[in-house]
């Protein structure tokens, strides 16, 4: 840390001299800057934006909750319907499968 500080103290005046003589010296001027309002609701527009964003967030959360709960109920109803269907016993197809040529000759 002290090594970096010593290097900065030694090269600082040289860097300042180069900045004042460089083509970029116009960038180093002290220009007064306008302060921006960083407090929410500092102007009338900020509070309107905050209300719009809050309302959109609340609406999206309500829609998401409604969709998830209704889909859950519908899913449970469909599973119950599938389980109530009569089930037939599975039978494998005969092997080897019949070819189409055999079927045409039989007809």
Backbone atoms as SQL, in Angstrom:
CREATE TABLE atoms (id INTEGER PRIMARY KEY, chain TEXT, resi INTEGER, resn TEXT, atom TEXT, x REAL, y REAL, z REAL);
INSERT INTO atoms VALUES
  (1, 'A', 1, 'UNK', 'N', 0.833, -1.185, 0.000),
  (2, 'A', 1, 'UNK', 'CA', 0.000, 0.000, 0.000),
  (3, 'A', 1, 'UNK', 'C', 0.878, 1.248, 0.000),
  (4, 'A', 2, 'UNK', 'N', 1.895, 1.241, 0.872),
  (5, 'A', 2, 'UNK', 'CA', 2.769, 2.422, 0.948),
  (6, 'A', 2, 'UNK', 'C', 3.581, 2.575, -0.342),
  (7, 'A', 3, 'UNK', 'N', 3.891, 1.457, -0.988),
  (8, 'A', 3, 'UNK', 'CA', 4.624, 1.526, -2.246),
  (9, 'A', 3, 'UNK', 'C', 3.786, 2.211, -3.329),
  (10, 'A', 4, 'UNK', 'N', 2.507, 1.879, -3.379),
  (11, 'A', 4, 'UNK', 'CA', 1.608, 2.513, -4.352),
  (12, 'A', 4, 'UNK', 'C', 1.461, 4.002, -4.052),
  (13, 'A', 5, 'UNK', 'N', 1.370, 4.339, -2.778),
  (14, 'A', 5, 'UNK', 'CA', 1.211, 5.741, -2.396),
  (15, 'A', 5, 'UNK', 'C', 2.456, 6.546, -2.766),
  (16, 'A', 6, 'UNK', 'N', 3.603, 5.956, -2.538),
  (17, 'A', 6, 'UNK', 'CA', 4.853, 6.647, -2.885),
  (18, 'A', 6, 'UNK', 'C', 4.953, 6.857, -4.390),
  (19, 'A', 7, 'UNK', 'N', 4.559, 5.856, -5.162),
  (20, 'A', 7, 'UNK', 'CA', 4.603, 5.991, -6.625),
  (21, 'A', 7, 'UNK', 'C', 3.624, 7.057, -7.094),
  (22, 'A', 8, 'UNK', 'N', 2.459, 7.129, -6.464),
  (23, 'A', 8, 'UNK', 'CA', 1.467, 8.128, -6.848),
  (24, 'A', 8, 'UNK', 'C', 1.966, 9.531, -6.509),
  (25, 'A', 9, 'UNK', 'N', 2.584, 9.698, -5.345),
  (26, 'A', 9, 'UNK', 'CA', 3.091, 11.013, -4.963),
  (27, 'A', 9, 'UNK', 'C', 4.220, 11.454, -5.892),
  (28, 'A', 10, 'UNK', 'N', 5.014, 10.512, -6.347),
  (29, 'A', 10, 'UNK', 'CA', 6.133, 10.854, -7.221),
  (30, 'A', 10, 'UNK', 'C', 5.651, 11.180, -8.639),
  (31, 'A', 11, 'UNK', 'N', 4.664, 10.425, -9.130),
  (32, 'A', 11, 'UNK', 'CA', 4.225, 10.630, -10.512),
  (33, 'A', 11, 'UNK', 'C', 3.033, 11.568, -10.630),
  (34, 'A', 12, 'UNK', 'N', 2.439, 11.972, -9.553),
  (35, 'A', 12, 'UNK', 'CA', 1.276, 12.853, -9.595),
  (36, 'A', 12, 'UNK', 'C', 1.530, 14.175, -10.295),
  (37, 'A', 13, 'UNK', 'N', 2.575, 14.931, -9.911),
  (38, 'A', 13, 'UNK', 'CA', 2.823, 16.207, -10.593),
  (39, 'A', 13, 'UNK', 'C', 3.101, 16.038, -12.080),
  (40, 'A', 14, 'UNK', 'N', 3.790, 14.976, -12.453),
  (41, 'A', 14, 'UNK', 'CA', 4.061, 14.725, -13.869),
  (42, 'A', 14, 'UNK', 'C', 2.765, 14.467, -14.628),
  (43, 'A', 15, 'UNK', 'N', 1.872, 13.694, -14.040),
  (44, 'A', 15, 'UNK', 'CA', 0.596, 13.399, -14.695),
  (45, 'A', 15, 'UNK', 'C', -0.238, 14.666, -14.843),
  (46, 'A', 16, 'UNK', 'N', -0.251, 15.531, -13.806),
  (47, 'A', 16, 'UNK', 'CA', -1.005, 16.786, -13.900),
  (48, 'A', 16, 'UNK', 'C', -0.426, 17.677, -14.995),
  (49, 'A', 17, 'UNK', 'N', 0.887, 17.725, -15.099),
  (50, 'A', 17, 'UNK', 'CA', 1.534, 18.540, -16.126),
  (51, 'A', 17, 'UNK', 'C', 1.167, 18.025, -17.523),
  (52, 'A', 18, 'UNK', 'N', 1.171, 16.704, -17.703),
  (53, 'A', 18, 'UNK', 'CA', 0.832, 16.142, -19.015),
  (54, 'A', 18, 'UNK', 'C', -0.626, 16.387, -19.368),
  (55, 'A', 19, 'UNK', 'N', -1.526, 16.354, -18.379),
  (56, 'A', 19, 'UNK', 'CA', -2.930, 16.599, -18.667),
  (57, 'A', 19, 'UNK', 'C', -3.187, 18.034, -19.086),
  (58, 'A', 20, 'UNK', 'N', -2.474, 18.986, -18.500),
  (59, 'A', 20, 'UNK', 'CA', -2.703, 20.391, -18.874),
  (60, 'A', 20, 'UNK', 'C', -2.143, 20.695, -20.247),
  (61, 'A', 21, 'UNK', 'N', -1.127, 19.970, -20.708),
  (62, 'A', 21, 'UNK', 'CA', -0.511, 20.219, -22.019),
  (63, 'A', 21, 'UNK', 'C', -1.033, 19.281, -23.099),
  (64, 'A', 22, 'UNK', 'N', -1.907, 18.339, -22.766),
  (65, 'A', 22, 'UNK', 'CA', -2.353, 17.353, -23.738),
  (66, 'A', 22, 'UNK', 'C', -3.547, 17.874, -24.529),
  (67, 'A', 23, 'UNK', 'N', -3.897, 17.222, -25.628),
  (68, 'A', 23, 'UNK', 'CA', -5.066, 17.645, -26.393),
  (69, 'A', 23, 'UNK', 'C', -6.371, 17.404, -25.641),
  (70, 'A', 24, 'UNK', 'N', -6.304, 16.662, -24.544),
  (71, 'A', 24, 'UNK', 'CA', -7.501, 16.383, -23.760),
  (72, 'A', 24, 'UNK', 'C', -7.627, 17.323, -22.564),
  (73, 'A', 25, 'UNK', 'N', -6.925, 18.432, -22.577),
  (74, 'A', 25, 'UNK', 'CA', -6.945, 19.328, -21.426),
  (75, 'A', 25, 'UNK', 'C', -8.307, 19.981, -21.230),
  (76, 'A', 26, 'UNK', 'N', -9.099, 20.101, -22.287),
  (77, 'A', 26, 'UNK', 'CA', -10.426, 20.698, -22.142),
  (78, 'A', 26, 'UNK', 'C', -11.363, 19.802, -21.318),
  (79, 'A', 27, 'UNK', 'N', -11.026, 18.522, -21.172),
  (80, 'A', 27, 'UNK', 'CA', -11.855, 17.612, -20.376),
  (81, 'A', 27, 'UNK', 'C', -11.615, 17.778, -18.880),
  (82, 'A', 28, 'UNK', 'N', -10.526, 18.450, -18.510),
  (83, 'A', 28, 'UNK', 'CA', -10.146, 18.558, -17.114),
  (84, 'A', 28, 'UNK', 'C', -10.703, 19.823, -16.456),
  (85, 'A', 29, 'UNK', 'N', -11.499, 20.606, -17.157),
  (86, 'A', 29, 'UNK', 'CA', -12.034, 21.839, -16.587),
  (87, 'A', 29, 'UNK', 'C', -13.028, 21.537, -15.484),
  (88, 'A', 30, 'UNK', 'N', -13.072, 22.387, -14.504),
  (89, 'A', 30, 'UNK', 'CA', -14.051, 22.253, -13.433),
  (90, 'A', 30, 'UNK', 'C', -15.346, 22.912, -13.876),
  (91, 'A', 31, 'UNK', 'N', -16.314, 22.129, -14.238),
  (92, 'A', 31, 'UNK', 'CA', -17.594, 22.614, -14.716),
  (93, 'A', 31, 'UNK', 'C', -18.627, 22.346, -13.631),
  (94, 'A', 32, 'UNK', 'N', -19.399, 23.341, -13.235),
  (95, 'A', 32, 'UNK', 'CA', -20.427, 23.074, -12.221),
  (96, 'A', 32, 'UNK', 'C', -21.469, 22.109, -12.784),
  (97, 'A', 33, 'UNK', 'N', -21.845, 21.176, -11.989),
  (98, 'A', 33, 'UNK', 'CA', -22.790, 20.159, -12.430),
  (99, 'A', 33, 'UNK', 'C', -24.099, 20.319, -11.688),
  (100, 'A', 34, 'UNK', 'N', -25.188, 20.004, -12.381),
  (101, 'A', 34, 'UNK', 'CA', -26.502, 20.070, -11.747),
  (102, 'A', 34, 'UNK', 'C', -26.709, 18.825, -10.915),
  (103, 'A', 35, 'UNK', 'N', -27.258, 19.003, -9.750),
  (104, 'A', 35, 'UNK', 'CA', -27.549, 17.843, -8.912),
  (105, 'A', 35, 'UNK', 'C', -28.896, 17.272, -9.320),
  (106, 'A', 36, 'UNK', 'N', -28.985, 15.956, -9.317),
  (107, 'A', 36, 'UNK', 'CA', -30.214, 15.280, -9.689),
  (108, 'A', 36, 'UNK', 'C', -30.945, 14.885, -8.409),
  (109, 'A', 37, 'UNK', 'N', -32.233, 14.862, -8.495),
  (110, 'A', 37, 'UNK', 'CA', -33.022, 14.455, -7.337),
  (111, 'A', 37, 'UNK', 'C', -32.941, 12.939, -7.188),
  (112, 'A', 38, 'UNK', 'N', -32.441, 12.480, -6.053),
  (113, 'A', 38, 'UNK', 'CA', -32.314, 11.047, -5.841),
  (114, 'A', 38, 'UNK', 'C', -33.356, 10.536, -4.862),
  (115, 'A', 39, 'UNK', 'N', -34.195, 11.428, -4.363),
  (116, 'A', 39, 'UNK', 'CA', -35.210, 11.033, -3.400),
  (117, 'A', 39, 'UNK', 'C', -36.478, 10.667, -4.167),
  (118, 'A', 40, 'UNK', 'N', -37.069, 9.468, -3.944),
  (119, 'A', 40, 'UNK', 'CA', -38.315, 9.139, -4.629),
  (120, 'A', 40, 'UNK', 'C', -39.410, 10.123, -4.248),
  (121, 'A', 41, 'UNK', 'N', -40.113, 10.589, -5.224),
  (122, 'A', 41, 'UNK', 'CA', -41.181, 11.550, -4.966),
  (123, 'A', 41, 'UNK', 'C', -40.659, 12.962, -4.875),
  (124, 'A', 42, 'UNK', 'N', -39.422, 13.197, -5.308),
  (125, 'A', 42, 'UNK', 'CA', -38.862, 14.537, -5.268),
  (126, 'A', 42, 'UNK', 'C', -39.593, 15.460, -6.217),
  (127, 'A', 43, 'UNK', 'N', -40.140, 14.933, -7.267),
  (128, 'A', 43, 'UNK', 'CA', -40.957, 15.714, -8.181),
  (129, 'A', 43, 'UNK', 'C', -42.253, 14.951, -8.406),
  (130, 'A', 44, 'UNK', 'N', -43.212, 15.600, -9.030),
  (131, 'A', 44, 'UNK', 'CA', -44.509, 14.970, -9.251),
  (132, 'A', 44, 'UNK', 'C', -44.432, 13.762, -10.165),
  (133, 'A', 45, 'UNK', 'N', -43.500, 13.773, -11.120),
  (134, 'A', 45, 'UNK', 'CA', -43.393, 12.660, -12.063),
  (135, 'A', 45, 'UNK', 'C', -42.897, 11.386, -11.385),
  (136, 'A', 46, 'UNK', 'N', -41.973, 11.535, -10.450),
  (137, 'A', 46, 'UNK', 'CA', -41.417, 10.354, -9.800),
  (138, 'A', 46, 'UNK', 'C', -42.476, 9.578, -9.034),
  (139, 'A', 47, 'UNK', 'N', -43.368, 10.262, -8.364),
  (140, 'A', 47, 'UNK', 'CA', -44.393, 9.556, -7.588),
  (141, 'A', 47, 'UNK', 'C', -45.398, 8.869, -8.514),
  (142, 'A', 48, 'UNK', 'N', -45.657, 9.471, -9.669),
  (143, 'A', 48, 'UNK', 'CA', -46.563, 8.836, -10.638),
  (144, 'A', 48, 'UNK', 'C', -45.937, 7.549, -11.155),
  (145, 'A', 49, 'UNK', 'N', -44.639, 7.600, -11.469),
  (146, 'A', 49, 'UNK', 'CA', -43.949, 6.393, -11.927),
  (147, 'A', 49, 'UNK', 'C', -43.931, 5.315, -10.847),
  (148, 'A', 50, 'UNK', 'N', -43.712, 5.723, -9.609),
  (149, 'A', 50, 'UNK', 'CA', -43.689, 4.757, -8.509),
  (150, 'A', 50, 'UNK', 'C', -45.055, 4.105, -8.351),
  (151, 'A', 51, 'UNK', 'N', -46.118, 4.861, -8.468),
  (152, 'A', 51, 'UNK', 'CA', -47.469, 4.295, -8.352),
  (153, 'A', 51, 'UNK', 'C', -47.771, 3.357, -9.519),
  (154, 'A', 52, 'UNK', 'N', -47.378, 3.748, -10.719),
  (155, 'A', 52, 'UNK', 'CA', -47.622, 2.883, -11.877),
  (156, 'A', 52, 'UNK', 'C', -46.855, 1.570, -11.766),
  (157, 'A', 53, 'UNK', 'N', -45.613, 1.638, -11.374),
  (158, 'A', 53, 'UNK', 'CA', -44.806, 0.417, -11.242),
  (159, 'A', 53, 'UNK', 'C', -45.324, -0.460, -10.106),
  (160, 'A', 54, 'UNK', 'N', -45.723, 0.143, -8.998),
  (161, 'A', 54, 'UNK', 'CA', -46.280, -0.627, -7.886),
  (162, 'A', 54, 'UNK', 'C', -47.587, -1.300, -8.261),
  (163, 'A', 55, 'UNK', 'N', -48.442, -0.584, -8.992),
  (164, 'A', 55, 'UNK', 'CA', -49.705, -1.172, -9.442),
  (165, 'A', 55, 'UNK', 'C', -49.484, -2.314, -10.416),
  (166, 'A', 56, 'UNK', 'N', -48.522, -2.149, -11.330),
  (167, 'A', 56, 'UNK', 'CA', -48.225, -3.212, -12.283),
  (168, 'A', 56, 'UNK', 'C', -47.671, -4.439, -11.568),
  (169, 'A', 57, 'UNK', 'N', -46.837, -4.239, -10.568),
  (170, 'A', 57, 'UNK', 'CA', -46.293, -5.351, -9.801),
  (171, 'A', 57, 'UNK', 'C', -47.395, -6.082, -9.044),
  (172, 'A', 58, 'UNK', 'N', -48.288, -5.340, -8.408),
  (173, 'A', 58, 'UNK', 'CA', -49.384, -5.972, -7.660),
  (174, 'A', 58, 'UNK', 'C', -50.301, -6.759, -8.598),
  (175, 'A', 59, 'UNK', 'N', -50.601, -6.198, -9.765),
  (176, 'A', 59, 'UNK', 'CA', -51.468, -6.887, -10.718),
  (177, 'A', 59, 'UNK', 'C', -50.807, -8.155, -11.246),
  (178, 'A', 60, 'UNK', 'N', -49.523, -8.093, -11.525),
  (179, 'A', 60, 'UNK', 'CA', -48.846, -9.290, -12.040),
  (180, 'A', 60, 'UNK', 'C', -48.766, -10.381, -10.979),
  (181, 'A', 61, 'UNK', 'N', -48.551, -10.013, -9.735),
  (182, 'A', 61, 'UNK', 'CA', -48.528, -11.015, -8.666),
  (183, 'A', 61, 'UNK', 'C', -49.900, -11.650, -8.472),
  (184, 'A', 62, 'UNK', 'N', -50.967, -10.842, -8.533),
  (185, 'A', 62, 'UNK', 'CA', -52.321, -11.391, -8.390),
  (186, 'A', 62, 'UNK', 'C', -52.644, -12.337, -9.543),
  (187, 'A', 63, 'UNK', 'N', -52.280, -11.969, -10.765),
  (188, 'A', 63, 'UNK', 'CA', -52.536, -12.819, -11.926),
  (189, 'A', 63, 'UNK', 'C', -51.771, -14.136, -11.812),
  (190, 'A', 64, 'UNK', 'N', -50.518, -14.056, -11.393),
  (191, 'A', 64, 'UNK', 'CA', -49.704, -15.260, -11.250),
  (192, 'A', 64, 'UNK', 'C', -50.297, -16.199, -10.206),
  (193, 'A', 65, 'UNK', 'N', -50.709, -15.656, -9.067),
  (194, 'A', 65, 'UNK', 'CA', -51.296, -16.484, -8.006),
  (195, 'A', 65, 'UNK', 'C', -52.586, -17.152, -8.496),
  (196, 'A', 66, 'UNK', 'N', -53.429, -16.385, -9.175),
  (197, 'A', 66, 'UNK', 'CA', -54.697, -16.936, -9.675),
  (198, 'A', 66, 'UNK', 'C', -54.443, -18.040, -10.702),
  (199, 'A', 67, 'UNK', 'N', -53.496, -17.839, -11.589),
  (200, 'A', 67, 'UNK', 'CA', -53.203, -18.831, -12.620),
  (201, 'A', 67, 'UNK', 'C', -52.647, -20.115, -12.015),
  (202, 'A', 68, 'UNK', 'N', -51.742, -19.982, -11.067),
  (203, 'A', 68, 'UNK', 'CA', -51.127, -21.163, -10.466),
  (204, 'A', 68, 'UNK', 'C', -52.161, -21.971, -9.687),
  (205, 'A', 69, 'UNK', 'N', -53.019, -21.314, -8.923),
  (206, 'A', 69, 'UNK', 'CA', -54.001, -22.064, -8.136),
  (207, 'A', 69, 'UNK', 'C', -55.052, -22.708, -9.034),
  (208, 'A', 70, 'UNK', 'N', -55.494, -22.023, -10.088),
  (209, 'A', 70, 'UNK', 'CA', -56.505, -22.626, -10.956),
  (210, 'A', 70, 'UNK', 'C', -55.916, -23.785, -11.747),
  (211, 'A', 71, 'UNK', 'N', -54.676, -23.664, -12.195),
  (212, 'A', 71, 'UNK', 'CA', -54.036, -24.766, -12.915),
  (213, 'A', 71, 'UNK', 'C', -53.837, -25.968, -11.999),
  (214, 'A', 72, 'UNK', 'N', -53.548, -25.735, -10.744),
  (215, 'A', 72, 'UNK', 'CA', -53.359, -26.829, -9.788),
  (216, 'A', 72, 'UNK', 'C', -54.664, -27.599, -9.610),
  (217, 'A', 73, 'UNK', 'N', -55.772, -26.884, -9.456),
  (218, 'A', 73, 'UNK', 'CA', -57.071, -27.542, -9.308),
  (219, 'A', 73, 'UNK', 'C', -57.443, -28.320, -10.574),
  (220, 'A', 74, 'UNK', 'N', -57.212, -27.709, -11.732),
  (221, 'A', 74, 'UNK', 'CA', -57.531, -28.376, -13.001),
  (222, 'A', 74, 'UNK', 'C', -56.680, -29.626, -13.177),
  (223, 'A', 75, 'UNK', 'N', -55.415, -29.556, -12.798),
  (224, 'A', 75, 'UNK', 'CA', -54.523, -30.713, -12.898),
  (225, 'A', 75, 'UNK', 'C', -55.035, -31.849, -12.019),
  (226, 'A', 76, 'UNK', 'N', -55.414, -31.547, -10.794),
  (227, 'A', 76, 'UNK', 'CA', -55.923, -32.581, -9.890),
  (228, 'A', 76, 'UNK', 'C', -57.209, -33.213, -10.430),
  (229, 'A', 77, 'UNK', 'N', -58.093, -32.401, -11.036),
  (230, 'A', 77, 'UNK', 'CA', -59.321, -32.939, -11.626),
  (231, 'A', 77, 'UNK', 'C', -58.998, -33.885, -12.788),
  (232, 'A', 78, 'UNK', 'N', -58.067, -33.509, -13.626),
  (233, 'A', 78, 'UNK', 'CA', -57.710, -34.357, -14.771),
  (234, 'A', 78, 'UNK', 'C', -57.093, -35.672, -14.316),
  (235, 'A', 79, 'UNK', 'N', -56.232, -35.638, -13.306),
  (236, 'A', 79, 'UNK', 'CA', -55.622, -36.862, -12.796),
  (237, 'A', 79, 'UNK', 'C', -56.689, -37.781, -12.209),
  (238, 'A', 80, 'UNK', 'N', -57.654, -37.203, -11.502),
  (239, 'A', 80, 'UNK', 'CA', -58.737, -38.022, -10.940),
  (240, 'A', 80, 'UNK', 'C', -59.553, -38.669, -12.056),
  (241, 'A', 81, 'UNK', 'N', -59.848, -37.925, -13.127),
  (242, 'A', 81, 'UNK', 'CA', -60.598, -38.484, -14.260),
  (243, 'A', 81, 'UNK', 'C', -59.820, -39.620, -14.930),
  (244, 'A', 82, 'UNK', 'N', -58.537, -39.458, -15.095),
  (245, 'A', 82, 'UNK', 'CA', -57.720, -40.496, -15.728),
  (246, 'A', 82, 'UNK', 'C', -57.699, -41.753, -14.870),
  (247, 'A', 83, 'UNK', 'N', -57.601, -41.595, -13.565),
  (248, 'A', 83, 'UNK', 'CA', -57.566, -42.752, -12.673),
  (249, 'A', 83, 'UNK', 'C', -58.906, -43.476, -12.610),
  (250, 'A', 84, 'UNK', 'N', -60.019, -42.782, -12.888),
  (251, 'A', 84, 'UNK', 'CA', -61.346, -43.412, -12.843),
  (252, 'A', 84, 'UNK', 'C', -61.678, -44.185, -14.110),
  (253, 'A', 85, 'UNK', 'N', -60.952, -43.984, -15.194),
  (254, 'A', 85, 'UNK', 'CA', -61.243, -44.680, -16.449),
  (255, 'A', 85, 'UNK', 'C', -61.012, -46.181, -16.281),
  (256, 'A', 86, 'UNK', 'N', -61.823, -46.991, -16.970),
  (257, 'A', 86, 'UNK', 'CA', -61.593, -48.441, -16.892),
  (258, 'A', 86, 'UNK', 'C', -60.301, -48.797, -17.627),
  (259, 'A', 87, 'UNK', 'N', -59.572, -49.702, -17.012),
  (260, 'A', 87, 'UNK', 'CA', -58.292, -50.093, -17.590),
  (261, 'A', 87, 'UNK', 'C', -58.407, -51.495, -18.174),
  (262, 'A', 88, 'UNK', 'N', -57.906, -51.645, -19.396),
  (263, 'A', 88, 'UNK', 'CA', -57.866, -52.962, -20.017),
  (264, 'A', 88, 'UNK', 'C', -56.466, -53.519, -19.855),
  (265, 'A', 89, 'UNK', 'N', -56.388, -54.817, -19.823),
  (266, 'A', 89, 'UNK', 'CA', -55.083, -55.434, -19.650),
  (267, 'A', 89, 'UNK', 'C', -54.294, -55.312, -20.946),
  (268, 'A', 90, 'UNK', 'N', -53.028, -55.018, -20.818),
  (269, 'A', 90, 'UNK', 'CA', -52.171, -54.817, -21.976),
  (270, 'A', 90, 'UNK', 'C', -51.812, -56.158, -22.591),
  (271, 'A', 91, 'UNK', 'N', -51.951, -56.216, -23.924),
  (272, 'A', 91, 'UNK', 'CA', -51.604, -57.440, -24.643),
  (273, 'A', 91, 'UNK', 'C', -50.570, -57.090, -25.698),
  (274, 'A', 92, 'UNK', 'N', -49.461, -57.853, -25.757),
  (275, 'A', 92, 'UNK', 'CA', -48.438, -57.528, -26.754),
  (276, 'A', 92, 'UNK', 'C', -48.891, -57.926, -28.150),
  (277, 'A', 93, 'UNK', 'N', -48.354, -57.246, -29.156),
  (278, 'A', 93, 'UNK', 'CA', -48.667, -57.590, -30.540),
  (279, 'A', 93, 'UNK', 'C', -47.954, -58.894, -30.891),
  (280, 'A', 94, 'UNK', 'N', -48.524, -59.684, -31.800),
  (281, 'A', 94, 'UNK', 'CA', -47.871, -60.954, -32.166),
  (282, 'A', 94, 'UNK', 'C', -46.563, -60.696, -32.918),
  (283, 'A', 95, 'UNK', 'N', -45.609, -61.580, -32.688),
  (284, 'A', 95, 'UNK', 'CA', -44.315, -61.453, -33.342),
  (285, 'A', 95, 'UNK', 'C', -44.064, -62.657, -34.219),
  (286, 'A', 96, 'UNK', 'N', -43.580, -62.597, -35.339),
  (287, 'A', 96, 'UNK', 'CA', -43.198, -61.427, -36.125),
  (288, 'A', 96, 'UNK', 'C', -44.432, -60.756, -36.712),
  (289, 'A', 97, 'UNK', 'N', -44.348, -59.460, -36.942),
  (290, 'A', 97, 'UNK', 'CA', -45.518, -58.761, -37.482),
  (291, 'A', 97, 'UNK', 'C', -45.827, -59.224, -38.896),
  (292, 'A', 98, 'UNK', 'N', -47.081, -59.198, -39.221),
  (293, 'A', 98, 'UNK', 'CA', -47.489, -59.609, -40.571),
  (294, 'A', 98, 'UNK', 'C', -47.096, -58.524, -41.561),
  (295, 'A', 99, 'UNK', 'N', -46.646, -58.972, -42.734),
  (296, 'A', 99, 'UNK', 'CA', -46.285, -57.992, -43.756),
  (297, 'A', 99, 'UNK', 'C', -47.498, -57.707, -44.627),
  (298, 'A', 100, 'UNK', 'N', -47.450, -56.642, -45.366),
  (299, 'A', 100, 'UNK', 'CA', -48.574, -56.263, -46.211),
  (300, 'A', 100, 'UNK', 'C', -48.729, -57.229, -47.384),
  (301, 'A', 101, 'UNK', 'N', -47.660, -57.803, -47.860),
  (302, 'A', 101, 'UNK', 'CA', -47.729, -58.730, -48.977),
  (303, 'A', 101, 'UNK', 'C', -48.547, -59.971, -48.591),
  (304, 'A', 102, 'UNK', 'N', -48.376, -60.442, -47.368),
  (305, 'A', 102, 'UNK', 'CA', -49.137, -61.598, -46.913),
  (306, 'A', 102, 'UNK', 'C', -50.616, -61.286, -46.836),
  (307, 'A', 103, 'UNK', 'N', -50.941, -60.056, -46.418),
  (308, 'A', 103, 'UNK', 'CA', -52.344, -59.670, -46.315),
  (309, 'A', 103, 'UNK', 'C', -52.987, -59.588, -47.699),
  (310, 'A', 104, 'UNK', 'N', -52.260, -59.082, -48.699),
  (311, 'A', 104, 'UNK', 'CA', -52.823, -58.933, -50.036),
  (312, 'A', 104, 'UNK', 'C', -53.041, -60.319, -50.688),
  (313, 'A', 105, 'UNK', 'N', -52.141, -61.266, -50.469),
  (314, 'A', 105, 'UNK', 'CA', -52.280, -62.583, -51.041),
  (315, 'A', 105, 'UNK', 'C', -53.441, -63.338, -50.421),
  (316, 'A', 106, 'UNK', 'N', -53.694, -63.082, -49.151),
  (317, 'A', 106, 'UNK', 'CA', -54.794, -63.773, -48.469),
  (318, 'A', 106, 'UNK', 'C', -56.124, -63.283, -48.992),
  (319, 'A', 107, 'UNK', 'N', -56.211, -62.064, -49.431),
  (320, 'A', 107, 'UNK', 'CA', -57.476, -61.502, -49.919),
  (321, 'A', 107, 'UNK', 'C', -57.706, -61.950, -51.317);
